[in-house]
Every structure is written in C-alpha cells, then in structure tokens.
Amino acid sequence: MTKPNVALRIITPEDKSKWHEMWSDYLTFYKQSLGPDITNETWRRFFDDTCTMYCSIAENDRGQTLGFAIYVTHPGSWGIGDVCYLEDLYVTPEARCKGVARKLIERLIALGKENNWYRVYWHTDDGNYTARALYDKIGTLSDRVKYDVPL
C-alpha cells in the first residue's frame, strides 16, 4: 500500500465542483440526503468572515483531491481559548487507509496548538470501525452520551 504525498490547504472557491462531489459521496456513505439549500449554505459559510466554519482539503502531488475536514471553532466553558469541533471528515475511497485522514486530523491539532484551542473533538458512528481504529490511536474515547433534538 503506497501512501500518497499529501498537501493540506484551506478550500478555495475554485474547489467547488471537487468539494460538491466529495460531499455527495460523504452523504451517501452516511445514508443521508440534504437539500441543495443546505449544501449551498454549507459551502457559503466557508467563505463568510463572520462564520467560524472552515474546510481543509487534502490533495496529492498531482492536485487530485483526496478528502476534506470541515470544522467549527467556538468558545468553551471548560477552558481558556476556543474549542474545535471536527464536524465532517471524508477521504475518497481510493485514498482510504493511506494516512490522509490522520494528516487532516493532525493538521487540526497543530492549528489548535498555534491558536491556543484547548480541545479538538469529534463524533463518529459506533459501527464505523475503520475510522475508529484510527481515532483510537489519535484521541481518547469519551464516555459522553450525545443527545439530539431535531428542530
């Protein structure tokens, strides 16, 4: 298994079609369907200076997009500085298990150290064993239980 050379960068408007394709594949993986209004609003937020939602993308040395990490920073009440919530992490099927997801997460950890965040956190499905094998090497499994209230 050859690990690709991976470069990470913040998404740009020129990445829209690549991101849309990956976003669609990501939603399919999680068996979700969102209206175009939600997808378009998510895209818009990446470029809104008043919004703290960001997207990093991973590319190989040929410029092929390999994945993305969407994250949100916000104040927290249990520490000084902000917290980073890794909301969505996606790696293309051909790039999986080759270190891309790890690089995306490690970049967030480095950003956190640079910006004095006091925590990076994320959720995944209980049965997402492939992802959890990586997450167990990077973070600590929380004993928190998540509740949702759809509005």
C-alpha positions in Angstrom: 0.0 0.0 0.0 1.6 3.2 -1.2 0.9 6.3 0.9 0.4 9.4 -1.3 2.3 12.7 -0.8 -0.4 14.8 0.8 -0.7 18.5 0.9 -3.3 20.2 3.0 -4.8 23.6 2.4 -7.9 25.7 3.1 -10.6 25.3 0.5 -11.0 28.0 -2.2 -13.9 28.9 -4.4 -12.2 27.1 -7.3 -12.7 23.8 -5.4 -16.5 23.9 -5.5 -17.1 21.1 -8.0 -14.5 18.8 -6.3 -16.0 19.5 -2.9 -19.5 19.0 -4.1 -18.6 15.6 -5.5 -16.9 14.5 -2.2 -19.8 16.0 -0.2 -22.3 13.9 -2.1 -20.2 10.8 -1.6 -19.9 11.6 2.1 -23.7 11.9 2.5 -24.2 8.7 0.6 -21.7 6.9 2.9 -23.8 8.1 5.9 -27.1 7.3 4.1 -28.1 11.0 4.3 -29.9 13.2 1.9 -29.7 17.0 2.2 -31.4 19.6 0.1 -29.3 21.8 -2.2 -30.2 24.8 0.1 -28.3 23.1 2.9 -25.3 22.1 0.8 -25.1 25.6 -0.7 -25.3 27.2 2.7 -22.5 25.0 4.0 -20.4 26.0 1.0 -21.2 29.7 1.5 -20.1 29.5 5.2 -16.6 28.5 4.3 -16.1 32.0 2.8 -18.1 34.1 5.3 -15.7 36.0 7.5 -18.3 36.2 10.3 -18.7 32.4 10.4 -16.2 30.1 12.2 -16.9 27.1 9.9 -13.8 26.1 7.8 -12.9 23.4 5.4 -9.4 22.0 4.7 -8.8 19.7 1.8 -6.1 17.1 1.1 -4.5 16.7 -2.3 -1.8 14.5 -3.8 1.1 15.9 -5.7 -0.9 15.8 -8.9 -3.5 18.0 -7.5 -6.1 15.2 -7.1 -8.4 15.9 -4.2 -8.2 13.1 -1.6 -10.5 14.3 1.2 -11.7 17.1 3.4 -12.2 18.1 7.0 -15.0 20.6 8.0 -14.5 22.1 11.4 -16.0 24.7 13.6 -14.3 26.7 16.3 -16.3 28.1 19.3 -15.7 29.2 22.8 -16.0 26.6 25.5 -16.8 26.9 29.2 -14.3 24.3 30.4 -11.1 26.0 29.4 -9.5 29.2 28.2 -9.4 29.6 24.4 -11.6 28.1 21.8 -12.6 24.5 21.1 -12.6 22.9 17.7 -15.3 20.5 16.6 -14.4 18.4 13.6 -17.9 18.1 12.2 -17.2 16.2 9.0 -14.2 14.2 7.8 -14.2 12.5 4.4 -11.5 10.6 2.4 -12.1 9.3 -1.1 -12.3 5.5 -1.3 -9.1 5.2 -3.2 -7.2 7.2 -0.6 -8.5 5.5 2.5 -6.2 3.7 4.9 -3.2 5.6 3.4 -2.7 8.3 6.1 -4.9 11.0 4.6 -7.5 11.2 7.5 -4.6 11.1 10.0 -3.0 14.1 8.3 -6.3 16.1 8.3 -6.8 15.5 12.0 -3.1 16.2 12.9 -3.4 19.5 11.0 -6.3 20.5 13.2 -4.3 19.5 16.3 -1.4 21.7 15.0 -3.8 24.6 14.3 -5.2 24.2 17.8 -1.7 24.4 19.3 -1.0 27.5 17.2 -4.2 29.2 18.1 -4.4 28.1 21.8 -7.5 26.0 21.4 -7.9 23.8 24.4 -9.6 20.8 22.7 -10.4 19.2 19.4 -13.3 16.8 19.4 -15.5 14.8 17.0 -18.1 12.1 16.8 -18.5 9.1 14.6 -20.9 6.3 14.3 -20.4 3.5 16.7 -20.1 0.9 13.9 -17.6 2.9 11.9 -14.8 0.5 12.8 -12.3 1.5 10.2 -12.4 5.2 11.3 -12.5 4.3 14.9 -9.3 2.2 14.6 -7.5 5.5 13.6 -9.3 7.6 16.1 -8.3 5.3 18.9 -4.7 6.0 18.0 -5.1 9.8 18.0 -7.6 10.6 20.7 -9.3 9.3 23.8 -12.7 7.8 23.5 -15.1 9.9 25.6 -17.7 8.4 27.9 -20.1 11.2 27.0 -23.5 10.3 25.5 -24.8 12.5 22.8 -28.4 13.6 22.6 -30.1 15.3 19.6 -33.3 17.3 19.4 -34.2 17.9 15.8 -35.7 21.4 15.3 
